[in-house]
Amino acid sequence: MRNVTLGIIGTGRIGKLHAENILRIPGTRLKIAVDPKVDKAWAENIGLNYAHNTDAIFSDNEIDAVIICSPSGFHIDQIVKAAEAGKHIFCEKPLGFDPRTIAEALRVVEQQGVKLQIGFNRRFDPDLVRLKQAVDSGTIGRSYLISITNLDPAPPPAEYLAASGGIFLDTTVHDFDIVRYLSGSEVEEVYSAGAVLIDPSIGKIGDVDTAMTTLKLENGAMALIHNSRQAVYGFDQRVEVFGSKGSISTENRTQFQTVLKTSQGVVTDKPMDFFLERYKESYKAEIEDFIRVIREDRQAAVTGRDGLIPVLIALAAKQSLKEERPVRVENYSG
């Protein structure tokens, strides 16, 4: 088995999770973490070297691959530098905010012959994998409708929101990817509606905190996505695919599966309250798969194109919200 040496950029919540998962994978070495505001206590506690400048990764010939978990606005520049340094790349979503710069970065990746995998972790969630299998096997017949509920328990910090690109590029981008993943079809047209119902400060930065998006797919199916920055009862994550022979759906994960039934009613636990907890298995699985991509010299399961297309859908959704009309998704090829 080939050993793989990695560096990681960004030591926020997701960066720390990826780092700790890498440390548990046999035959992998996480050599260094880079962050201008690196959590030194955390790095030292897990025996990880750290630096403040990404050159510490890009100039290190021992490092085979880089895990990019920096704020979204830095992704494109870091992807290009990593590719030019001959490093394989795992990059968190979204790839960026501008389709042209994304397309140019993807060209550099291709020219340099390195692997690129995008962090759409929900494709690796066991429940969604089972939905995908049911759709692909024909168990529910021809797919007619995909319904996705994706509600956060609380809004992120204002600093994060200001740099996030807005709800469609930050949150719904996951859902746009899942629609493509489950349907095997591209999105043709988008119609979005949204409002500021939870936090007025979100409206002041030109965003909404509550949104509904409908999508028409090239294969004739349709999808409906519900998003909110705040669900007071927990992290609400549900998906249903309805077809000609039936339907298949996922329900919320709870900490315990017990159900209390009395004369007063039936009581179950609330949904899990944190995305890193709900999708713990998928985050581990996607990094393990990235390591296999390097070792087996194969294409990533979630490619650069899979990173670009949801950004195009998100930009169409933003335009639809602004102009209050359906918008066709741009077929951008560079």
C-alpha positions as CSV (number, residue, x, y, z in Angstrom):
1,M,0.0,0.0,0.0
2,R,1.4,3.4,-1.0
3,N,1.9,5.8,1.8
4,V,0.4,9.3,1.2
5,T,1.6,12.5,2.9
6,L,-0.7,15.4,3.1
7,G,-0.9,19.0,4.2
8,I,-4.0,20.9,5.3
9,I,-5.0,24.5,4.8
10,G,-7.5,25.9,7.3
11,T,-7.9,24.7,10.8
12,G,-11.5,25.8,11.5
13,R,-14.2,23.3,12.4
14,I,-14.1,21.4,9.1
15,G,-10.3,21.5,8.9
16,K,-9.9,20.1,12.3
17,L,-12.4,17.3,11.5
18,H,-10.6,16.4,8.3
19,A,-7.2,16.4,10.1
20,E,-8.4,14.1,12.8
21,N,-9.9,11.7,10.3
22,I,-6.7,11.6,8.3
23,L,-4.7,10.7,11.4
24,R,-6.8,7.6,11.7
25,I,-6.3,6.3,8.1
26,P,-3.6,3.7,7.9
27,G,-0.7,4.6,5.6
28,T,-1.3,8.3,5.7
29,R,0.7,11.1,7.2
30,L,-0.5,14.6,7.9
31,K,2.7,16.6,7.9
32,I,1.5,20.1,8.5
33,A,-1.5,22.4,9.0
34,V,-1.4,26.0,7.6
35,D,-3.6,28.8,8.9
36,P,-2.9,32.5,9.6
37,K,-4.8,32.0,12.9
38,V,-3.8,28.4,13.5
39,D,-5.1,26.8,16.8
40,K,-1.6,26.0,18.2
41,A,-2.9,24.2,21.2
42,W,-5.0,21.9,19.1
43,A,-2.1,21.2,16.6
44,E,0.3,20.5,19.5
45,N,-2.2,18.3,21.2
46,I,-2.4,15.9,18.2
47,G,1.3,16.2,17.4
48,L,0.8,18.2,14.2
49,N,3.3,20.8,12.8
50,Y,1.9,24.1,11.8
51,A,2.7,27.2,9.8
52,H,1.1,30.5,8.8
53,N,1.9,30.5,5.0
54,T,0.7,28.1,2.4
55,D,4.2,28.0,0.8
56,A,5.1,25.5,3.6
57,I,2.9,23.0,1.8
58,F,3.4,24.0,-1.9
59,S,7.2,24.0,-1.6
60,D,7.4,20.7,0.3
61,N,8.4,17.8,-2.0
62,E,7.3,15.2,0.5
63,I,3.7,16.3,0.4
64,D,1.6,14.4,-2.1
65,A,-1.7,16.2,-1.6
66,V,-3.4,19.2,0.0
67,I,-6.7,19.4,1.8
68,I,-8.2,22.9,1.3
69,C,-10.5,24.0,4.1
70,S,-9.9,27.8,3.9
71,P,-12.7,30.4,3.5
72,S,-14.3,30.0,0.0
73,G,-12.8,33.2,-1.4
74,F,-9.3,31.6,-1.2
75,H,-10.1,28.3,-2.9
76,I,-9.3,29.1,-6.5
77,D,-5.9,30.6,-5.9
78,Q,-4.9,27.7,-3.6
79,I,-6.2,25.1,-6.1
80,V,-4.1,26.7,-8.9
81,K,-0.9,26.9,-6.7
82,A,-1.4,23.3,-5.5
83,A,-1.8,22.0,-9.0
84,E,1.2,24.0,-10.2
85,A,3.2,22.4,-7.3
86,G,2.1,19.0,-8.5
87,K,-0.1,18.3,-5.4
88,H,-3.3,16.4,-5.6
89,I,-6.2,18.4,-4.2
90,F,-9.3,17.9,-2.0
91,C,-11.2,21.2,-1.8
92,E,-14.2,22.1,0.4
93,K,-17.3,23.5,-1.3
94,P,-17.9,25.9,-3.0
95,L,-15.0,25.9,-5.4
96,G,-15.5,29.6,-5.8
97,F,-18.0,32.3,-6.8
98,D,-17.0,33.1,-10.4
99,P,-17.5,30.4,-13.1
100,R,-14.7,31.7,-15.3
101,T,-12.1,31.6,-12.6
102,I,-13.3,28.1,-11.6
103,A,-13.1,26.9,-15.2
104,E,-9.6,28.3,-15.5
105,A,-8.5,26.6,-12.3
106,L,-9.9,23.3,-13.6
107,R,-7.9,23.7,-16.8
108,V,-4.7,24.1,-14.7
109,V,-5.6,21.0,-12.7
110,E,-6.1,19.1,-15.9
111,Q,-2.9,20.4,-17.5
112,Q,-0.8,19.5,-14.4
113,G,-2.3,16.0,-14.3
114,V,-3.3,16.1,-10.6
115,K,-6.4,14.7,-8.9
116,L,-9.1,17.1,-7.7
117,Q,-12.0,16.0,-5.4
118,I,-14.7,18.4,-4.2
119,G,-16.0,18.2,-0.6
120,F,-19.7,17.4,-1.3
121,N,-19.7,15.0,1.7
122,R,-23.4,14.2,1.6
123,R,-22.8,11.9,-1.5
124,F,-21.0,9.7,1.0
125,D,-23.7,9.6,3.6
126,P,-25.0,6.0,4.0
127,D,-28.7,7.0,3.8
128,L,-28.2,9.0,0.6
129,V,-26.1,6.3,-0.9
130,R,-29.0,3.9,-0.3
131,L,-31.4,6.4,-2.0
132,K,-29.1,6.6,-5.0
133,Q,-29.0,2.8,-5.2
134,A,-32.8,2.6,-5.2
135,V,-33.1,5.2,-7.9
136,D,-30.4,3.6,-10.1
137,S,-31.7,0.1,-9.7
138,G,-35.2,1.1,-10.8
139,T,-36.7,0.1,-7.5
140,I,-39.0,3.2,-7.5
141,G,-39.3,3.3,-11.2
142,R,-38.9,6.6,-13.1
143,S,-38.1,9.5,-10.8
144,Y,-40.7,12.3,-10.8
145,L,-40.0,14.4,-7.8
146,I,-37.0,15.0,-5.5
147,S,-37.8,16.9,-2.2
148,I,-35.0,18.1,0.0
149,T,-35.3,19.8,3.4
150,N,-32.1,21.4,4.7
151,L,-32.6,23.5,7.8
152,D,-29.8,24.7,10.1
153,P,-30.3,24.8,13.8
154,A,-29.0,28.4,14.1
155,P,-27.4,31.0,11.8
156,P,-23.6,31.0,11.5
157,P,-21.6,33.9,12.9
158,A,-21.9,37.2,11.0
159,E,-18.2,37.1,9.9
160,Y,-18.8,33.7,8.3
161,L,-22.0,34.9,6.6
162,A,-20.4,38.0,5.1
163,A,-17.8,35.8,3.2
164,S,-20.1,32.8,2.5
165,G,-21.5,34.0,-0.9
166,G,-25.0,33.8,0.4
167,I,-27.4,31.0,1.3
168,F,-27.5,29.5,-2.2
169,L,-23.7,29.2,-2.5
170,D,-23.2,28.3,1.1
171,T,-26.1,26.0,2.0
172,T,-28.2,25.2,-1.0
173,V,-25.2,24.3,-3.1
174,H,-25.1,21.0,-1.2
175,D,-28.7,20.4,-2.2
176,F,-28.1,21.3,-5.8
177,D,-25.3,18.7,-5.8
178,I,-27.6,16.1,-4.3
179,V,-30.3,16.7,-6.9
180,R,-27.7,16.0,-9.7
181,Y,-26.4,13.0,-7.8
182,L,-29.7,11.4,-7.2
183,S,-31.3,12.2,-10.5
184,G,-28.3,11.6,-12.8
185,S,-29.6,14.6,-14.7
186,E,-28.6,18.2,-15.1
187,V,-30.7,21.2,-13.9
188,E,-32.3,23.1,-16.7
189,E,-34.2,25.9,-14.9
190,V,-34.4,27.4,-11.4
191,Y,-37.0,29.4,-9.6
192,S,-36.2,30.7,-6.1
193,A,-38.2,32.7,-3.5
194,G,-36.7,33.9,-0.3
195,A,-37.2,36.2,2.7
196,V,-35.5,37.6,5.8
197,L,-37.6,36.1,8.6
198,I,-35.1,35.2,11.3
199,D,-32.3,37.7,11.5
200,P,-32.5,41.3,10.1
201,S,-28.7,41.5,10.0
202,I,-28.7,38.8,7.3
203,G,-30.8,41.1,5.1
204,K,-28.4,43.9,5.6
205,I,-25.7,42.0,3.9
206,G,-28.0,41.4,0.9
207,D,-28.9,37.8,1.7
208,V,-32.0,35.9,2.9
209,D,-32.3,33.4,5.7
210,T,-35.3,31.4,4.4
211,A,-35.7,30.1,0.9
212,M,-37.6,27.7,-1.4
213,T,-36.2,26.6,-4.8
214,T,-37.9,24.6,-7.5
215,L,-35.8,23.0,-10.3
216,K,-36.7,21.6,-13.7
217,L,-34.4,18.8,-14.8
218,E,-33.3,17.8,-18.3
219,N,-34.8,14.3,-17.8
220,G,-38.3,15.8,-17.1
221,A,-38.2,15.3,-13.3
222,M,-38.6,18.2,-10.8
223,A,-37.1,19.0,-7.5
224,L,-38.1,21.2,-4.5
225,I,-35.6,22.5,-1.9
226,H,-36.4,24.1,1.5
227,N,-33.7,26.0,3.3
228,S,-33.6,28.0,6.5
229,R,-30.9,29.4,8.7
230,Q,-32.8,28.4,11.9
231,A,-34.8,25.4,12.9
232,V,-35.3,25.7,16.7
233,Y,-35.6,21.9,17.1
234,G,-32.3,20.9,15.5
235,F,-30.5,20.1,12.2
236,D,-33.4,19.1,9.9
237,Q,-32.1,16.9,7.0
238,R,-34.7,15.0,5.0
239,V,-34.7,13.8,1.4
240,E,-37.4,12.0,-0.6
241,V,-37.4,10.7,-4.2
242,F,-40.9,9.9,-5.6
243,G,-41.3,7.8,-8.7
244,S,-43.6,5.7,-10.9
245,K,-43.2,2.6,-8.7
246,G,-43.0,4.2,-5.2
247,S,-40.8,6.4,-3.2
248,I,-37.8,6.3,-0.9
249,S,-36.9,8.8,1.8
250,T,-34.5,9.5,4.6
251,E,-35.5,10.8,8.0
252,N,-33.6,12.9,10.6
253,R,-30.9,11.3,12.7
254,T,-31.4,11.4,16.5
255,Q,-28.9,10.8,19.2
256,F,-31.0,7.9,20.5
257,Q,-33.5,5.7,18.6
258,T,-35.8,5.2,21.6
259,V,-39.5,6.1,21.4
260,L,-41.5,6.8,24.6
261,K,-45.2,6.0,24.3
262,T,-47.6,6.8,27.0
263,S,-51.2,8.0,27.4
264,Q,-49.8,11.6,27.2
265,G,-48.4,11.0,23.7
266,V,-45.4,9.6,21.8
267,V,-42.0,11.2,22.3
268,T,-38.8,10.9,20.4
269,D,-35.5,12.8,20.5
270,K,-34.9,15.9,18.5
271,P,-32.7,15.8,15.4
272,M,-29.0,16.1,15.9
273,D,-28.0,19.7,16.5
274,F,-24.7,20.0,14.5
275,F,-23.8,19.2,10.9
276,L,-20.4,17.7,11.9
277,E,-22.3,15.2,14.1
278,R,-25.0,14.4,11.6
279,Y,-22.6,13.8,8.7
280,K,-19.8,12.4,10.7
281,E,-19.7,9.1,8.7
282,S,-19.7,10.9,5.4
283,Y,-16.8,13.2,6.2
284,K,-14.7,10.2,7.1
285,A,-15.8,8.3,4.0
286,E,-15.0,11.1,1.6
287,I,-11.4,11.6,2.8
288,E,-10.8,7.8,2.8
289,D,-12.1,7.8,-0.8
290,F,-9.7,10.7,-1.7
291,I,-6.8,8.7,-0.4
292,R,-7.9,5.7,-2.5
293,V,-8.2,8.0,-5.6
294,I,-4.5,8.8,-5.2
295,R,-3.4,5.3,-4.5
296,E,-5.4,3.7,-7.3
297,D,-4.7,6.6,-9.8
298,R,-8.4,6.9,-10.7
299,Q,-10.8,9.8,-11.2
300,A,-12.4,11.3,-8.1
301,A,-16.0,10.4,-7.3
302,V,-16.8,14.1,-7.1
303,T,-14.9,15.9,-9.9
304,G,-14.1,19.5,-10.6
305,R,-17.1,19.7,-12.9
306,D,-19.2,18.5,-10.1
307,G,-17.9,21.5,-8.2
308,L,-18.6,24.0,-11.0
309,I,-22.2,23.0,-12.0
310,P,-23.8,23.6,-8.5
311,V,-22.1,27.1,-8.5
312,L,-23.9,27.8,-11.8
313,I,-27.2,26.6,-10.4
314,A,-26.6,28.7,-7.3
315,L,-25.9,31.8,-9.4
316,A,-29.1,31.2,-11.4
317,A,-31.0,30.9,-8.1
318,K,-29.6,34.2,-6.9
319,Q,-30.7,35.8,-10.1
320,S,-34.1,34.3,-9.9
321,L,-34.6,35.6,-6.4
322,K,-33.5,39.1,-7.4
323,E,-35.6,39.2,-10.6
324,E,-38.6,37.2,-9.3
325,R,-38.7,34.9,-12.3
326,P,-37.5,31.5,-13.5
327,V,-33.9,31.5,-14.8
328,R,-32.2,28.9,-17.0
329,V,-28.9,27.5,-15.7
330,E,-26.0,28.8,-17.8
331,N,-24.3,26.0,-19.8
332,Y,-20.8,27.4,-19.1
333,S,-17.9,25.6,-20.8
334,G,-15.2,28.2,-20.3
